[in-house]
Amino acid sequence: MPVNTEKYRRQAVADVVFFGLFRLACGAFLGALCLIPGLPRWLFWLFACLAVLCAGMLIPALVVLRQRLNEIEGGELDEALKY
């Protein structure tokens, strides 16, 4: 029984896109907090570092997506469904 790999590929990409949009929204929110007038310097740097961290989480997500797509293409899902 062959598995519809296109469905799993679309789902994996959609999951990473949703994660990316959420992370970018969080980063934009934290970046906007940096613009509050009269904010203490340490709090500015904390918000700035957290905003960069949110954006930086996109790189590992793309790496994991590539690994997942390779697993789907490699037929590992077919083998797992046999059990």
N, CA, C and O of each residue as an XYZ file, in Angstrom:
332
protein
N       0.844     -1.172      0.000
C       0.000      0.000      0.000
C       0.899      1.249      0.000
O       1.471      1.585      1.037
N       1.033      1.933     -1.132
C       1.870      3.130     -1.185
C       1.221      4.292     -0.435
O      -0.001      4.444     -0.413
N       2.057      5.079      0.158
C       1.599      6.224      0.948
C       1.627      7.469      0.066
O       2.541      7.647     -0.739
N       0.630      8.319      0.220
C       0.571      9.573     -0.520
C       1.589     10.542      0.098
O       1.282     11.241      1.064
N       2.792     10.576     -0.464
C       3.856     11.393      0.116
C       3.609     12.883     -0.065
O       4.088     13.695      0.726
N       2.865     13.242     -1.103
C       2.602     14.672     -1.346
C       1.832     15.285     -0.179
O       2.079     16.427      0.210
N       0.916     14.530      0.363
C       0.133     15.012      1.514
C       1.047     15.279      2.708
O       0.916     16.304      3.378
N       1.959     14.367      2.969
C       2.877     14.530      4.098
C       3.877     15.655      3.849
O       4.267     16.360      4.779
N       4.287     15.821      2.606
C       5.197     16.930      2.276
C       4.503     18.273      2.506
O       5.083     19.177      3.109
N       3.273     18.405      2.032
C       2.524     19.653      2.220
C       2.320     19.945      3.701
O       2.445     21.091      4.134
N       2.006     18.911      4.479
C       1.795     19.098      5.916
C       3.074     19.542      6.615
O       3.029     20.415      7.481
N       4.207     18.960      6.255
C       5.478     19.336      6.872
C       5.825     20.790      6.541
O       6.269     21.541      7.410
N       5.620     21.178      5.293
C       5.915     22.565      4.891
C       4.957     23.528      5.584
O       5.371     24.591      6.046
N       3.680     23.162      5.659
C       2.700     24.030      6.318
C       3.037     24.211      7.798
O       2.892     25.307      8.338
N       3.481     23.153      8.444
C       3.858     23.256      9.856
C       5.017     24.230     10.055
O       4.993     25.042     10.980
N       6.019     24.154      9.201
C       7.172     25.042      9.338
C       6.794     26.483      8.982
O       7.301     27.424      9.593
N       5.914     26.659      8.007
C       5.464     28.015      7.659
C       4.703     28.629      8.833
O       4.911     29.792      9.177
N       3.820     27.839      9.442
C       3.079     28.342     10.601
C       4.028     28.698     11.744
O       3.889     29.750     12.368
N       4.992     27.817     12.015
C       5.982     28.079     13.052
C       6.765     29.354     12.738
O       7.005     30.175     13.624
N       7.162     29.516     11.473
C       7.925     30.690     11.074
C       7.137     31.979     11.229
O       7.668     32.985     11.700
N       5.874     31.949     10.834
C       5.046     33.149     10.978
C       4.845     33.511     12.451
O       4.863     34.684     12.823
N       4.655     32.492     13.270
C       4.501     32.749     14.702
C       5.776     33.339     15.292
O       5.723     34.283     16.080
N       6.920     32.781     14.909
C       8.205     33.281     15.413
C       8.468     34.710     14.928
O       8.965     35.537     15.693
N       8.149     35.002     13.695
C       8.347     36.355     13.182
C       7.428     37.348     13.889
O       7.828     38.480     14.159
N       6.205     36.931     14.187
C       5.287     37.808     14.915
C       5.813     38.075     16.326
O       5.752     39.203     16.814
N       6.323     37.041     16.971
C       6.907     37.235     18.314
C       8.122     38.159     18.252
O       8.293     39.034     19.101
N       8.958     37.956     17.242
C      10.131     38.816     17.079
C       9.745     40.259     16.816
O      10.375     41.176     17.341
N       8.709     40.470     16.003
C       8.250     41.831     15.729
C       7.683     42.480     16.995
O       7.900     43.665     17.244
N       6.967     41.703     17.774
C       6.425     42.229     19.029
C       7.548     42.629     19.985
O       7.514     43.705     20.580
N       8.540     41.752     20.124
C       9.663     42.065     21.011
C      10.478     43.241     20.473
O      10.982     44.060     21.242
N      10.603     43.318     19.154
C      11.288     44.463     18.562
C      10.541     45.758     18.816
O      11.153     46.801     19.044
N       9.215     45.691     18.778
C       8.410     46.880     19.055
C       8.542     47.298     20.523
O       8.487     48.485     20.843
N       8.716     46.324     21.402
C       8.906     46.671     22.819
C      10.201     47.443     23.029
O      10.312     48.227     23.971
N      11.174     47.227     22.163
C      12.439     47.973     22.264
C      12.239     49.462     22.021
O      13.071     50.270     22.434
N      11.164     49.834     21.368
C      10.930     51.229     20.999
C      10.183     52.031     22.070
O       9.875     53.204     21.859
N       9.896     51.422     23.190
C       9.199     52.126     24.264
C      10.111     53.235     24.797
O      11.248     52.963     25.184
N       9.628     54.472     24.820
C      10.465     55.567     25.333
C      10.718     55.422     26.836
O       9.832     55.022     27.591
N      11.914     55.747     27.245
C      12.276     55.706     28.651
C      12.541     54.301     29.176
O      12.600     54.096     30.388
N      12.697     53.349     28.294
C      12.957     51.963     28.686
C      14.375     51.854     29.232
O      15.302     52.384     28.620
N      14.572     51.182     30.365
C      15.946     51.002     30.877
C      16.801     50.264     29.847
O      16.306     49.432     29.087
N      18.071     50.581     29.841
C      18.990     50.032     28.834
C      19.050     48.509     28.894
O      19.089     47.852     27.853
N      19.058     47.936     30.108
C      19.143     46.483     30.224
C      17.897     45.812     29.661
O      17.988     44.730     29.080
N      16.744     46.437     29.823
C      15.506     45.873     29.297
C      15.461     45.972     27.771
O      14.944     45.081     27.096
N      16.011     47.066     27.238
C      16.121     47.201     25.786
C      16.939     46.050     25.212
O      16.534     45.419     24.236
N      18.091     45.781     25.820
C      18.956     44.710     25.311
C      18.329     43.340     25.498
O      18.526     42.451     24.670
N      17.584     43.159     26.566
C      16.886     41.891     26.767
C      15.857     41.662     25.663
O      15.807     40.581     25.076
N      15.037     42.670     25.379
C      14.042     42.538     24.323
C      14.702     42.357     22.960
O      14.219     41.585     22.130
N      15.796     43.063     22.730
C      16.489     42.942     21.450
C      17.073     41.531     21.266
O      16.973     40.947     20.187
N      17.673     41.002     22.318
C      18.237     39.642     22.234
C      17.145     38.606     22.029
O      17.321     37.663     21.258
N      16.024     38.770     22.709
C      14.919     37.831     22.526
C      14.332     37.919     21.119
O      13.927     36.901     20.556
N      14.282     39.117     20.546
C      13.790     39.270     19.174
C      14.712     38.569     18.188
O      14.246     37.908     17.260
N      16.012     38.710     18.384
C      16.974     38.036     17.509
C      16.891     36.525     17.689
O      16.999     35.774     16.719
N      16.703     36.087     18.913
C      16.567     34.651     19.181
C      15.331     34.080     18.484
O      15.375     32.979     17.935
N      14.245     34.825     18.510
C      13.026     34.368     17.820
C      13.275     34.219     16.330
O      12.860     33.228     15.728
N      13.940     35.179     15.735
C      14.232     35.094     14.300
C      15.260     33.997     14.026
O      15.199     33.329     12.994
N      16.197     33.815     14.944
C      17.231     32.800     14.758
C      16.703     31.374     14.814
O      17.347     30.457     14.303
N      15.546     31.175     15.424
C      14.960     29.844     15.507
C      14.450     29.353     14.154
O      14.104     28.180     14.012
N      14.401     30.231     13.172
C      13.948     29.815     11.838
C      14.987     28.943     11.144
O      14.629     28.076     10.348
N      16.254     29.157     11.430
C      17.309     28.382     10.774
C      17.234     26.904     11.160
O      17.238     26.056     10.267
N      17.165     26.554     12.455
C      17.018     25.134     12.786
C      15.716     24.534     12.257
O      15.672     23.355     11.907
N      14.662     25.340     12.197
C      13.389     24.830     11.670
C      13.522     24.439     10.206
O      12.952     23.435      9.778
N      14.264     25.218      9.440
C      14.466     24.885      8.027
C      15.335     23.643      7.871
O      15.119     22.844      6.960
N      16.308     23.478      8.748
C      17.154     22.279      8.710
C      16.314     21.038      9.009
O      16.438     20.019      8.330
N      15.465     21.129     10.020
C      14.608     20.001     10.376
C      13.607     19.709      9.265
O      13.292     18.547      9.006
N      13.106     20.746      8.611
C      12.194     20.538      7.481
C      12.889     19.770      6.369
O      12.309     18.849      5.795
N      14.111     20.136      6.062
C      14.848     19.427      5.022
C      15.046     17.959      5.389
O      14.910     17.079      4.539
N      15.369     17.696      6.656
C      15.524     16.314      7.107
C      14.202     15.553      6.996
O      14.176     14.396      6.576
N      13.122     16.204      7.373
C      11.805     15.548      7.305
C      11.419     15.241      5.862
O      10.895     14.165      5.576
N      11.671     16.171      4.963
C      11.345     15.929      3.560
C      12.196     14.791      2.994
O      11.719     14.006      2.174
N      13.446     14.704      3.428
C      14.297     13.589      3.000
C      13.761     12.260      3.531
O      13.809     11.249      2.829
N      13.254     12.255      4.757
C      12.663     11.041      5.318
C      11.434     10.623      4.526
O      11.245      9.440      4.242
N      10.607     11.585      4.173
C       9.395     11.279      3.416
C       9.767     10.731      2.042
O       9.189      9.745      1.584
N      10.721     11.365      1.395
C      11.146     10.905      0.063
C      11.853      9.554      0.131
O      11.765      8.758     -0.804
N      12.552      9.297      1.230
C      13.315      8.057      1.363
C      12.463      6.835      1.657
O      12.982      5.719      1.675
N      11.173      7.014      1.886
C      10.296      5.892      2.115
C      10.272      5.401      3.543
O       9.746      4.321      3.810
N      10.824      6.161      4.465
C      10.814      5.729      5.860
C       9.388      5.652      6.406
O       9.097      4.845      7.289
N       8.515      6.485      5.881
C       7.133      6.463      6.320
C       6.461      5.177      5.845
O       5.676      4.584      6.586
N       6.753      4.742      4.633
C       6.207      3.482      4.127
C       6.600      2.327      5.033
O       5.771      1.481      5.370
N       7.860      2.296      5.424
C       8.341      1.214      6.275
C       7.702      1.260      7.654
O       7.400      0.214      8.229
N       7.495      2.446      8.189
C       6.920      2.576      9.525
C       5.458      2.153      9.533
O       4.975      1.619     10.531
N       4.748      2.385      8.433
C       3.336      2.034      8.386
C       3.099      0.529      8.234
O       1.970      0.063      8.387
N       4.131     -0.216      7.940
C       3.976     -1.663      7.807
C       3.788     -2.328      9.165
O       3.284     -3.449      9.238
N       4.184     -1.656     10.237
C       4.126     -2.287     11.557
C       2.916     -1.874     12.330
O       2.724     -2.321     13.461
